[in-house]
């Protein structure tokens, strides 16, 4: 379940409550695939100015996954909300 979200010009922060049996890499691949498909459909003319053809990837292959362990969720949520790419 998505608990918190924030975006920056070149990446996003997601706080996801995920069962330990779930594969994080599979989840990330699904999120990237689905969001790319939706963005390409809804913003075709805008995206077409920068990306040509079906083989061009909207998302980079890399990902960073960090476990927040025993940290209180409100602290993690506040951290994500505060991410603004250094802009106030």
C-alpha positions, 0 to 999 in steps of 0.5 A: 500500500502506498503510504506517502509520495513526493516527486522531484524533477528527476526522481520520486520518493515512495513510502510503500507498506509491503509484505516481506514475501513481495519481490521489490524488484518486480513491484518497481518494474510493474510501477515503471511499466504501468506509469510509462504506459499511462503517461505515454497515452495521456501526454503523447504530444508532450512526451513525443517532443523528447522521446521518439519510438517505442524502444526509448525508455521513459524511466531509467533502469536504476532504482534505490530501495531503502528500508526504514526498519523501526523508524516511526512512519510519521518521521519517514512521511515527514522526510518524504514530504520535505523532499523538494530538490533543495528548493524551499 
